[in-house]
């Protein structure tokens, strides 16, 4: 039993890194723009399908395919921000929920067409995913190597995001826009451009998260419903707008879920996931790390 618990903890940490990657775009967009992107789950699934299409039709490796899917999803994010988000001038947070939910339904509908992918469950495949020898030894434990690879991908991208936000000119402008939009505009920062790039980055991260998610979990166009509910739990628990909080929340929640599967039953794993949210929010309503300070208009 002790060995199973340790394996569950390790698997939970590795899976938590992937969920942190999927939630990071949602957290970033809210923290900067006060936009709750309900379409993030559907965009993650879209990213998974893009990786699937590249693999099935052109035999492009999953990780190499990110060189194509990341820019494509970034451009899609720019378009969504320009066409649907930028026109919102009042009650941005509330209206964005309705608009991005509509976008999620459109993505689901297009992916579900028979001429695209249909509604059957699929999963991403590769030699390092399917091979019986595709495992890595951690101490005396053996885990599927894809968990380690996707965790490392998450670490690399989240580290890159951190460096972008805190060690680049764009990052300084972004944080200035968060603190005080009017002051940022007065010193020459193009806030609309910052918003567009932020949304593009958030959607691009969904492409990487989708690829990582699709290697360990079967999915179809409707998978975004459960996925977005989990991602929202993570950003609320971590603190709205807090990337660090989202990372810690993802690891904690996935570890608790995996341990519950081992000690009680997989049936109760999701229950434990949401029960922990309720318990923590009763004690700390603002989440583990609060939220980024709202900007002044």
C-alpha positions in Angstrom: 0.0 0.0 0.0 2.8 2.4 0.9 4.3 1.8 -2.6 1.0 2.6 -4.3 0.7 5.8 -2.3 4.2 7.0 -3.2 3.4 6.2 -6.9 0.2 8.1 -6.6 2.0 11.1 -5.2 4.6 11.0 -8.0 2.0 10.6 -10.7 -0.1 13.4 -9.1 2.9 15.8 -9.2 3.7 15.0 -12.8 0.0 15.3 -13.9 -0.3 18.5 -11.8 2.4 20.1 -13.9 0.3 19.4 -17.0 -2.8 20.8 -15.5 -0.9 23.9 -14.4 0.2 24.4 -18.0 -3.4 24.1 -19.2 -4.6 26.5 -16.5 -1.8 29.0 -17.0 -3.4 30.6 -20.1 -6.7 30.9 -18.3 -5.0 32.5 -15.3 -2.9 34.9 -17.4 -5.8 36.1 -19.4 -7.9 36.8 -16.3 -5.0 38.4 -14.4 -4.3 40.8 -17.2 -7.6 41.4 -18.9 -10.3 40.5 -16.3 -11.6 38.1 -18.9 -12.8 34.6 -17.8 -12.1 32.5 -20.9 -14.6 29.7 -20.7 -13.4 28.6 -24.1 -10.0 27.6 -22.7 -11.0 23.9 -22.2 -12.3 23.8 -25.8 -9.1 25.4 -27.0 -7.1 22.7 -25.1 -9.1 20.0 -26.9 -8.6 21.9 -30.2 -4.8 21.8 -29.5 -5.0 18.1 -28.9 -6.8 17.5 -32.2 -4.3 19.6 -34.1 -1.5 17.4 -32.8 -3.6 14.4 -33.6 -4.1 15.6 -37.2 -0.4 16.4 -37.7 0.5 13.0 -36.4 -2.1 11.0 -38.4 -1.8 12.8 -41.7 1.8 13.9 -41.8 3.5 11.6 -39.3 4.9 14.6 -37.4 6.1 13.8 -33.8 3.9 15.2 -31.1 6.6 17.4 -29.6 7.9 18.6 -33.0 4.3 19.4 -34.0 4.2 22.0 -31.3 6.4 24.2 -33.5 3.4 24.3 -35.8 0.5 24.3 -33.4 1.8 26.9 -31.0 2.0 29.7 -33.7 -1.3 28.6 -35.2 -3.1 28.8 -31.8 -1.3 32.1 -31.0 -2.8 33.6 -34.3 -6.2 32.2 -33.4 -5.9 33.9 -30.0 -5.1 37.2 -31.7 -8.2 36.8 -33.9 -10.5 35.9 -31.0 -9.3 38.9 -29.0 -9.8 41.3 -31.9 -13.1 40.0 -33.1 -14.9 39.1 -29.8 -13.1 40.4 -26.8 -11.9 43.9 -27.7 -15.4 45.2 -28.6 -16.5 44.5 -25.0 -16.4 48.0 -23.3 -18.6 47.4 -20.2 -19.0 44.5 -17.7 -16.1 42.8 -19.3 -15.9 39.9 -16.9 -19.6 38.9 -17.0 -20.0 39.4 -20.8 -16.8 37.5 -21.5 -18.2 34.4 -19.9 -21.1 34.4 -22.3 -19.0 35.2 -25.4 -16.3 32.6 -24.6 -18.8 30.0 -23.8 -20.3 30.6 -27.3 -16.8 30.2 -28.8 -16.4 26.9 -26.9 -19.7 25.6 -28.4 -18.6 26.7 -31.9 -15.2 24.9 -31.5 -17.0 21.8 -30.2 -19.5 21.8 -33.0 -16.8 22.2 -35.7 -14.6 19.4 -34.2 -17.6 17.1 -33.9 -18.5 17.3 -37.6 -18.1 14.0 -39.5 -15.9 15.7 -42.1 -13.5 16.9 -39.3 -13.0 14.5 -36.4 -16.4 13.2 -35.3 -17.4 12.4 -31.7 -15.5 9.2 -31.1 -12.9 9.1 -28.4 -9.3 9.4 -29.6 -5.9 9.4 -28.0 -2.5 10.6 -29.1 0.0 7.9 -29.8 3.8 7.7 -30.2 6.5 5.1 -29.5 7.3 6.8 -26.2 3.6 6.6 -25.3 2.6 3.1 -26.4 5.7 1.0 -26.1 5.7 -1.5 -23.3 9.3 -0.3 -22.6 8.2 3.4 -22.5 8.7 3.8 -18.8 11.2 5.6 -16.6 12.6 4.5 -13.2 12.3 6.9 -10.3 14.0 5.3 -7.4 12.4 1.9 -7.2 9.3 2.9 -9.1 8.5 2.7 -12.8 6.2 5.2 -14.4 5.2 5.8 -18.0 7.8 8.0 -19.5 5.3 10.3 -21.2 4.3 11.6 -17.8 7.9 12.8 -17.2 8.2 14.2 -20.8 5.0 16.2 -20.5 5.9 17.4 -17.0 9.3 18.7 -18.4 7.5 20.4 -21.2 5.2 22.1 -18.7 8.2 23.2 -16.6 10.0 24.6 -19.7 7.0 26.6 -20.9 5.9 27.9 -17.5 9.5 29.0 -16.8 9.5 30.7 -20.2 6.3 32.4 -19.3 7.7 33.6 -16.0 10.8 35.0 -17.7 8.6 36.7 -20.3 6.5 38.4 -17.6 9.2 39.5 -15.2 12.4 39.9 -17.3 11.3 41.5 -20.6 10.1 44.9 -21.8 6.8 43.4 -22.8 6.4 41.9 -19.3 7.1 45.3 -17.7 4.4 46.9 -20.0 2.0 44.1 -19.2 2.3 44.5 -15.5 2.1 48.3 -15.8 -1.2 47.8 -17.7 -2.5 45.6 -14.9 -1.6 48.1 -12.2 -3.0 51.2 -13.9 -4.2 51.2 -17.5 -4.5 55.0 -17.8 -1.0 55.6 -16.4 0.4 52.9 -18.7 -1.1 54.6 -21.8 0.3 58.0 -20.7 3.8 56.6 -20.7 3.4 55.2 -24.2 2.4 51.6 -23.6 0.0 50.3 -26.3 -2.4 48.5 -23.9 -4.6 47.1 -26.7 -1.5 45.5 -28.2 -0.5 44.1 -24.8 -4.0 42.6 -24.4 -3.9 41.0 -27.8 -0.5 39.4 -27.3 -1.6 38.2 -23.8 -4.7 36.5 -25.2 -2.6 35.0 -28.0 -0.1 33.6 -25.5 -2.9 32.2 -23.4 -4.4 30.4 -26.3 -1.0 29.1 -27.5 -0.4 27.6 -24.1 -3.6 25.7 -24.7 -2.0 24.0 -27.7 0.8 22.6 -25.6 -1.5 21.7 -22.8 -3.8 19.9 -25.3 -0.9 17.8 -26.7 0.2 16.9 -23.1 -3.3 16.1 -22.1 -4.1 14.0 -25.2 -1.1 11.6 -24.6 -2.5 10.4 -21.2 -6.3 10.9 -21.6 -8.7 9.9 -24.3 -10.7 12.8 -25.6 -13.5 13.9 -27.9 -15.0 17.4 -28.8 -17.2 17.2 -25.7 -14.3 16.6 -23.3 -13.9 20.4 -22.7 -16.9 20.5 -20.3 -15.2 18.5 -17.6 -11.8 20.0 -18.4 -12.9 23.7 -18.0 -14.6 22.9 -14.7 -11.3 21.5 -13.4 -9.3 24.4 -14.8 -11.6 26.9 -13.2 -11.3 25.1 -9.9 -7.5 25.4 -10.1 -7.5 29.1 -10.7 -10.1 29.8 -8.1 -8.2 27.7 -5.5 -4.8 29.1 -6.4 -6.2 32.7 -6.4 -7.7 34.4 -9.4 -4.9 35.7 -11.6 -2.0 34.0 -9.6 0.2 31.8 -11.8 2.1 30.6 -8.8 -1.2 29.7 -7.0 -2.5 27.9 -10.1 0.7 25.8 -10.2 0.5 24.8 -6.5 -3.2 24.2 -6.7 -2.8 21.9 -9.7 -0.2 19.8 -8.0 -2.1 19.6 -4.7 -5.4 18.7 -6.3 -4.0 16.0 -8.6 -2.0 14.4 -5.7 -5.2 14.3 -3.6 -7.2 12.9 -6.4 -4.6 10.1 -7.1 -4.2 9.2 -3.4 -8.0 9.0 -3.1 -8.1 6.6 -6.1 -5.6 4.4 -4.3 -6.9 4.5 -0.8 -10.7 4.6 -1.5 -11.8 4.2 -5.1 -11.3 6.0 -8.4 -15.1 6.7 -8.2 -14.4 9.0 -5.3 -11.4 10.8 -6.9 -13.4 13.6 -8.5 -15.4 14.0 -5.3 -12.3 14.6 -3.3 -11.1 17.0 -6.0 -14.1 19.3 -5.5 -14.5 18.6 -1.7 -11.0 20.0 -1.1 -11.9 23.1 -3.0 -14.9 23.7 -0.7 -12.9 23.1 2.5 -10.0 25.5 1.5 -12.3 28.2 0.3 -14.3 28.1 3.6 -11.0 28.8 5.4 -9.5 31.2 2.7 -12.2 32.5 0.3 -9.6 34.4 -1.8 -7.8 31.2 -2.6 -4.2 30.2 -1.7 -2.5 33.3 -3.1 -5.3 35.8 -3.6 -5.4 37.5 -7.0 -3.4 40.1 -8.9 -4.4 43.6 -7.8 -7.1 45.0 -10.0 -6.0 47.7 -12.3 -7.3 51.2 -12.0 -9.2 52.6 -14.9 
